[in-house]
Amino acid sequence: MTAEIAKKLSSPFPGRWARSYVSAKVKTDPLYEAVHRELHGTDLPLLDLGCGMGLLAFYLRERGLTFSIRGLDYDDRKIQSAGKAGSFLKLRDLAFSTHDAREGLPEHEGNVTILDILQFFTPTEQERLLTLAAERVAPGGKLVIRSGLKDDSMRFKITVAGDILARVSCWMKAGPTHYPAAGDFHRILSPHGQVRIEPMWGGTPFNNHLIVLQRKT
Ligand SMILES: C[S@@+](CC[C@H](N)C(=O)[O-])C[C@H]1O[C@@H](n2cnc3c(N)ncnc32)[C@H](O)[C@@H]1O
């Protein structure tokens, strides 16, 4: 099934490189399926911060989740790409807009995702973004985050090298600025609900973890 989804989701993207990237991402990275598991069964709308080319939204639709999804990213090329792919796939209730998350967040009450973007923010910006995102989680909803965690592991060193490479190759508009530690998530998010942290690196060499804030109903 994963191979079928990878083929379908990569087909709208122009160029062999983008298609290969999407296909490999869907096949090898456990992230989108993990978010599907977290959000399965909810009707709450989703705000996806740093949505990139919209892959999470397309994956969740492909897996049968129908709640409305709004994706924001400050890279206009990726937002254009996401919009075109969404139209090609004829998907409903998806919106993608260009927005810098350092400038605050729009009104929202539902679930929120922040996947692989925190490393571009300073510690102060991270704390502000996490607080604003947590405030937008509806009762019973979730804030689902993936981030590389700062620690003493070799995985952490490889994570930093990978993010620098993404900048040097121009795939990302910015290089990494700061990586949060597990304690930062507990400190910032615990006032808003229950916090859970688990490894989420699948077959990759990176130090990625899934961090889930669950708000009480
Ligand atoms: C590694 S990609 C992850 C994309 C997507 N979340 C996913 O997992 O498929 C990081 C994304 O964060 C976006 N980003 C970085 N800084 C941002 C900011 N200040 N505001 C909005 N988006 C940002 C980048 O443009 C990029 O699309």
The ligand as an SDF file (V2000), in Angstrom:
LIG
                    3D

 27 29  0  0  0  0  0  0  0  0999 V2000
   12.1820   19.9900    6.5850 C   0  0  0  0  0  0  0  0  0  0  0  0
   10.8640   20.8760    5.8740 S   0  0  0  0  0  0  0  0  0  0  0  0
    9.4480   20.0180    6.5230 C   0  0  0  0  0  0  0  0  0  0  0  0
    8.2170   20.1670    5.6540 C   0  0  0  0  0  0  0  0  0  0  0  0
    6.9600   19.4960    6.1930 C   0  0  0  0  0  0  0  0  0  0  0  0
    6.6440   19.9270    7.5510 N   0  0  0  0  0  0  0  0  0  0  0  0
    7.0650   17.9940    6.1210 C   0  0  0  0  0  0  0  0  0  0  0  0
    7.3760   17.3850    7.1490 O   0  0  0  0  0  0  0  0  0  0  0  0
    6.8460   17.4300    5.0540 O   0  0  0  0  0  0  0  0  0  0  0  0
   10.8470   22.3810    6.8440 C   0  0  0  0  0  0  0  0  0  0  0  0
    9.8490   23.4110    6.3360 C   0  0  0  0  0  0  0  0  0  0  0  0
    9.7620   24.5000    7.2720 O   0  0  0  0  0  0  0  0  0  0  0  0
    9.5960   25.6760    6.5280 C   0  0  0  0  0  0  0  0  0  0  0  0
    9.9380   26.8200    7.3920 N   0  0  0  0  0  0  0  0  0  0  0  0
   11.1400   27.0990    7.9580 C   0  0  0  0  0  0  0  0  0  0  0  0
   11.0630   28.2420    8.6650 N   0  0  0  0  0  0  0  0  0  0  0  0
    9.7880   28.6760    8.5750 C   0  0  0  0  0  0  0  0  0  0  0  0
    9.0830   29.8100    9.0940 C   0  0  0  0  0  0  0  0  0  0  0  0
    9.7090   30.7350    9.8190 N   0  0  0  0  0  0  0  0  0  0  0  0
    7.7710   29.9350    8.8150 N   0  0  0  0  0  0  0  0  0  0  0  0
    7.1420   29.0130    8.0320 C   0  0  0  0  0  0  0  0  0  0  0  0
    7.7490   27.9400    7.4920 N   0  0  0  0  0  0  0  0  0  0  0  0
    9.0570   27.7650    7.7680 C   0  0  0  0  0  0  0  0  0  0  0  0
   10.5310   25.4820    5.3290 C   0  0  0  0  0  0  0  0  0  0  0  0
   10.2390   26.3380    4.2590 O   0  0  0  0  0  0  0  0  0  0  0  0
   10.2670   24.0170    4.9900 C   0  0  0  0  0  0  0  0  0  0  0  0
    9.2170   23.8480    4.0730 O   0  0  0  0  0  0  0  0  0  0  0  0
  1  2  1  0
  2  3  1  0
  2 10  1  0
  3  4  1  0
  4  5  1  0
  5  6  1  0
  5  7  1  0
  7  8  2  0
  7  9  1  0
 10 11  1  0
 11 12  1  0
 11 26  1  0
 12 13  1  0
 13 14  1  0
 13 24  1  0
 14 15  1  0
 14 23  1  0
 15 16  2  0
 16 17  1  0
 17 18  1  0
 17 23  2  0
 18 19  1  0
 18 20  2  0
 20 21  1  0
 21 22  2  0
 22 23  1  0
 24 25  1  0
 24 26  1  0
 26 27  1  0
M  CHG  2   2   1   9  -1
M  END
$$$$
